[in-house]
Structure formats: structure tokens, C-alpha cells
């Protein structure tokens, strides 16, 4: 089993960006340009490596390989995006890898691209790239090319050696468990061994509601691979465990004018097998809350007025500041209730909320995360 933290270190140490490996400071697939560039790199790496895995490491400075980290990204539907835009799509997995020196809310993103052996191309137009385009890696650059010659397999042995050097061992596993238990001891840190092989550590602030137990500030890691499976400082999470699986049901808090309630968002089940394999299955549970259209029009217009004041740099009243805190989730609710233009307003608000208040910006990112999950399901 590959220790993904070690794998990232070997990728950074072994080579600069090349035909089987790319690195990015950040990736943003919330808009067309970022989505198109991400798809281009996936396409190029898959085509340039027909017989071995390719990788994109996210959260690294380009000049000196300094690991700066990115926000935890839990979009389990990223394969749906790949399938929607690429012909002969590779299997793509996005994993969040914690590093000890990073803040709790930061990880390094690791994208693993497993090719199908067939030429991958864009299925339809996106941004400035045309449907039918085919990309390959030319050194460290993803370029459109004509593919009238046979693709040579030049990287399999190099990638195999890097992956072999990143294999896990008992020392790495124990160090990972001790580090997690010590760093998360304030949040009811626990661990469980599945099938005498897999070690899952988790922590969260525990609370009882009637007969149910929920956790907030949840952190869940698969220690064997140094992969963070779940992280949230905001959501309420229910956890259930048996000898074969670890199940997470994630809830989100949505509502209007401080009358919010919790709605189930997604169920994730990690199943452990006797043959030292595991699988992760996710199912969207979310049913968008429906509200009176007259109330929504009032809230929507209020949000628009506040956004205009932010854009003009005008000060907000106390009540407007409170409304701004709820602005991302109320725009989201409006969009889910068929106010189609609300999604444009939500994206338009991003730089102004980011500059105004860090807490409000975290709530903004939470609304985008919910939207992303719903959109690609």
C-alpha cells in the first residue's frame, strides 16, 4: 500500500514537472476557465502515459517546491466532471494528504490519473478549447497535438520505482497514529483497526441530541495511506462503525433569517475487505429545502443590495453585517429554488466577502462545496 505523503515527497524530489507529473499552487474548478485548464491537464497526462499512473500535486510553490497546502477538497463527484467532458476518460482520484507542518485546515491535493489505454479527447467545447481537441505533455507543458504516430511508453519504469519507494511500513503507520492521537486529543481522538490491517483515526467535538450522537470539527484519516478522508470545522457529522466498514453521514445547516435546520447532505461508506483492499462509496442524500417564493424574493433583493454596498466600499449596518454572514447560504437556497441568476450573484460576491471577513469567507466556501456536490450528482 502506497503512503501518499511519501509519494508526494518522492515526486517533488525526483523530477521537475514532466510528462507524468505536474504541480500546481492551486486548482479552481468553480468557473469555466479553471475547469477547462484542469481537464486539459488530465487529458494530456492520460494520453502521454498510456501504461502508468500520472499525478498532479496541488498546494506546492512552482519555483522551489515549498509545500504551502490548499483547502480540504472533498468533491467525490470529480469523476462525473471528467466523464462529462472527456471521451475515453481516465479514472481520476483526488485525495487530501495532511502534512505535519501545515495548519489543520490545509492539505496537499494529490490527483491520480489512471489511463484506459485509449486516446482521451475533449467531448465538447469548454472555455477556449474545442470539442475533439487532444492534448499531450511536451515536457512540463500540456499542448494540443496531432496523434498520427504511436505513443511510446517511456515512463512506466520511472513511475513504478517512485511508487515502490513510497510503500508503507509499520513505522510510518505507528508514527501516523501517534501524531494524530496527540494532535487531536482535545477532540475525543480515537482509532480502530479494520481487518487486522487498516487503521482509521478520527476526532470530533461530541454532542448528544436526544438519542443521537453527532460530531463537529471532524477529522478522519486513513493512516496507512496518510489520506485525510474527511475534514470540516462547520458541519455536523454522524459516524457509525462495524467490523467491516466506517460510515459517515454529513449534515449541513441551511435556512433563512437565522431559522436554519440541519439537512443530510451525503453518506460515505468506507468498506474494508479481507484481501487488503478497501472501497469508498458516496451517496448524495440532499433534498433542497423549499421556501415561499415571496419570502425568497425579499431575501434575494436584500442580498443584492448588500452586495452593491460591498462593491462600492460602503459601511454596513449591524443587521446588514448579519445578513452578509448568511448571504452565501441564502443565495444558494435561492438557486436551489430556481432563482437561476442567484448562482451568478454568488460567484460575483466572492472577492468582496473574502476581503471583508475570513469567517464569512469560510461560510462562502461551504456553500460552494454543497453546490458542487449537488451539481455533479
N, C-alpha and C positions, 0 to 999 in steps of 0.2 A: 504494500500500500504506500502510495506516494505522500510524503509530508509536503504540503503545498507551500509552506513557508520556506523550506529548504529549496524547493523547486524554483521559487522566485529568486532566491539568492543566487542560485546557480545560473539562472537565465541572465541576471544582471551582471554577474561576474564573468560569464563565459564569452559573451559576444556583445557587440553593439547591435542595434536593430538590424535585422537581416531578413532573409526570405522565409523564416519560420517563426519569427518573434518580433513583436512590436511593443512599444511602451508609450504610454500617454500620461499627461499630467491629470487629465480628467476626460470623461466622455459624457455628453449630454444628448440623450435621445428623446428629449421632450419637445423638440422642434425639428422641422424638416431637414435643415442643413446638418445638424448633428446626427440625426438618424441616417441620412444619406451617407455621410462620411464613415460612420460605423459599419454600415452594410458594405461599403466599398472595401474596407479593410478585411472584413470577414470573407468576402468573395475572393479577394486577392490572395489571402493566406491559404484558403482552402484549395484554390487552383494551383498554387505554387508548391504545395506539399500533398500530393495525392495519396501518399502511403504512410504519413506520420502526422501526429498531432502538431498543431501550431498554437501559439499563445499570444495574448495581449495582456500586458501588465499595466494596470491603471493606478495612478497615485504616485508617480515617480517623476522627478525632475529630469528633463531631457539632457541637460548639459553634464551633470555629474552623478546621475543615478541616485540622488538623495531621495529616500522614501518619505514622502510627506503625507500620504494617505488621502482617502476620499470618504464621503459619507457612505454608510452601510446601504447597500442596494439589494433589495430583496424581491426583484421582479422575476418571479418564477415563470412568467409568460414570455420571456425573451425569445424562446424558440418559436412562438407564434408569430412574432415580428419577422424573424428570419424566414419562416415558411411563407409568409405573406408576400415578401418582396424578392425572394431568390428562387430561381429554378435549380433543381438538384441541390437543395440546401444542405450544408453540413450540419452535424449535430453540435450545438453550441451550448456550453455551460458557463454560467457566471457564478463565481464563488467569492466570498468575502473572507480575506485572510488577515487575522489580527497580528500585529507586531507589538512586542512589549513596550517599545518607546513611544508609541502613538497614543493619543487621547482615547478614552473609552469609545467615543462615537466615531472614530476613524478606523479604517481598514485599508488594505490594498486589494483592489479588484483583480481577479485572475479570470480571464476568458480563455477557455479551452475549446479549440475548433477541431472537430474530428471529421475528416472529409469522407465523401461517399465513393471517391474514385472517378466521379464524372465531372465534367466541366460545369462550374457554377456560374450563373449569369443573373443579371437583374431581370426580374419578371415584368416590371412595369416602371414607368418614369417616376423619379423622385428627385426633387431639387433640380440640379443642372445635369443629372445623369439620366440617360435614356434607357428605356426598356430594351433588353437584348445586349447591353454592354457587358463585356467580360474583362475582369481585372486580374493582373498578376503582380507579384512583387518584383521590382527591379532594385536590388539591394535593399535599402530601407524605405523605398517609396512604392506605394500601390499605384500602378499605372494601367490604363486601358491598353489592350494588345490584341493582335490577331493571332489565333492559335492554330496555325496550319502545320505546326511541327509537333512531334511527340514531346510530352513533358518528361523531363529527366528527373529521376529520383536521386537527389544529391544530399538530402538532409536526414534520412532515416537513421543512419548510424550515429550521427551527432545528437539528434533528439533522444534516441534510445540511451545513449551514455549519460546525458543530462538527467533523464528520468531515473535511471538506475542509481545515480549518486544522490538522489533525493528520497530514496526509500526510507521508511520509518523504522525505528527500533525502540526497544523498551526504555532506553534512557530518554529519548525525546518524548515518549508518551508520559513517563513519570514526571519529567520536568514540566510538561504542559499541565498536568493535573495539579501539581503543587502550586504552580503560578496562578492558575485560575482560582483555586480554593483560597489562597492568601489574598489575592487582589479583590475578590468578590465576597469576602467573609461578612461584610456588613449587609449583604442582601441574601441571606439564607442559602449560601452556596452548597450545592450537593453534586454528587456524581453517581453514575450507575454503569456497570459493565454488562454489555449485551453479548450473548453467545460466546462468553469467555474471551472476547477479542476486542470489541468496540467499547470505547469509553466516551460517554457523553457527560459533560458538566453543564450545569445550569444554575442560574441565580435570579432572584427577583424579590421585590417587596411584596410580601404575602398578606392577603386580607381575605376575610370570610364575609360573604354576603348570603345570609340565610344558610342554606346547606351547601353552598358552592364556594370553592376556593379559587381566587384569581390572583394574578401576579402583575405588577407593573415594574418598570425599569428592568426588563427581562433581557438576559444574555444567555444564549445557548451555543455551546461549541462541541463539535466532534473532534476530540483531542487527537485521535490517530492521524488525521489529515491536517490538523491545525486549520480547520474551516469553521468560521462563525456561521451558524445556521439561522440565527435569529437575533436581532437586537432592536430594542425600542425603549426610549425613555418616556413615551407617551401612552402607548396602548395598554389595554387590559388583556391579559392572556390566560386562558385555561390550559392546564397541562394534565395529561393522563398517560400512565406508563403501565406496560405489562412486560413479560419476559421477552417479547419479540418486537415490540415497537414503542416509539415515543411520539405522542400525538399533541399537536399544538392547535388550539382554536384561538384566532386573533379577533379581537373586538375593536371597533372604532367608535368614537364619541362624536355624534353629529346632532345638530338641532338648530333652531332659530331663537335668537334673542335669549340666550342662556337657558333655554328649555331643551337641553340636549339629553339623549339617551344612548345606550350602547347597542350597536348592531353587530352581529357576527360578520366578519369580513372574509376570512379564509381559513380553511383547515389544511394543516400539513401533517402527513404521517410518514415517519421515518421507519422503514421496516428492515430488520436485520436478519440475515439468512445464516444457515449453518455453514455455508461454503465461503465464509469471509467476504461476502458481498452485502451491499445494502442498497436500498432504493428510497427515493423521496417522491411522494405523490402529493400534489396540492389540488384542492378543490375550492373554487370560489363559492362562498355562501351568501354573499352580499345581495340583498334586495333593497334597492334605493328607497329611502323614505319619501313619501309623497305628502305634499303640503298644499294648502289652499292657494290658488293662483293669485288671488288679490293680495294676500299676505306676502307672497313671493315678489310680486311687482313692487311693493313698498320697500322690501329689503333690498332688492336689486337696485332700485333708484337711489337708495341711501348709500349703498356701496359705491355706486358710480360717482356720487357727489364727493365722497371721502377720497376716492382715488384722484379726482380732479384737484382737490386741495393739496394732496401729496405732491402731485406733478408740478403744481405752482409754488411749492415750498411754504404753503400757508400753515400756521399752527392749528392743531386740532383741539377741540374741547375735550373734557373728560369723557363724556358719553361717546364722542366720535372715536376717541382712542380705544375704548372698549369695543366699539363696533369694528374697528380696524383689526383688533385681535381675532375677531370671528370672521373677518372678511373672506379669507381663503375658503373656509368650510361653507360659508353661505353662497359664495359663487359656485362652489362645487354642487351644492344642493340645487341651486337654480339650474345648472347644466343638466343634472340628473332628472330634473322635472321639465326638460325640453325647452329651456331657455338657451338655445344653441349659441347665441352670441356671448354667453357668460364665460365660455372657455377662453375666448379671446381677451376678455377683461382680466381673467385670472392670470394669463401669461403677461399681459401688459403691466400688471401690478408688481411683478417680481422684483425689479431693481429698486423700486421705491420702498417696498416692505423690507427688503434686505438692508437698505441704508437706514431705515427708521428704527428697527428693534430686532435684536437677534432671536429672542423668544418667539416673536411673531413670525419671523422668517422660518424658524423650525416648524411652526404650525403650517406655514405655507407649503413647505416641502412634504409634510404629511398628507396634505390634500392632493398634491400631485401624485404621490405614491398610490393613494387609493384610486385616483383617476386612471393611472397606468394599469393597475391590476384589472379594473373593470373593463377598460378599453380593449385589452388584448385577450380577454377570456371568451 
